[in-house]
């Protein structure tokens, strides 16, 4: 419930700033990483009930995209990962219902760590066909692009 309230408040604040600046505000930037092992994908079953997401989150002011995704995946899943490429850039106006956001999706692999959950939710390994139709935001598009070997620039 705490994560759902945080998301709603962030969306409200962002919309207020957009209103006060007459829409002259940049979208929020986020990054995520798709990790595959034995045909299953590392996902987070979100605690706010929105569904499954690819581990990742919002880039902080003093970090790079890469630092963000490495931090977020460790916080959300307990794993340290190595990035190996880009799946795509996702900028659809409707990609995140909470606020205007652009996301960079990477692909990567686990280096080390031990699995644990966080306030965001519980990490899990799922086959893609088990989660299609149950994914939050535009994570399903990202996963389909990854599985098809396509690099998306949307």
Order of alpha helices (4+ residues) and beta strands (2+ residues): alpha-beta-beta-beta-beta-alpha-beta-beta-beta-alpha-alpha-beta
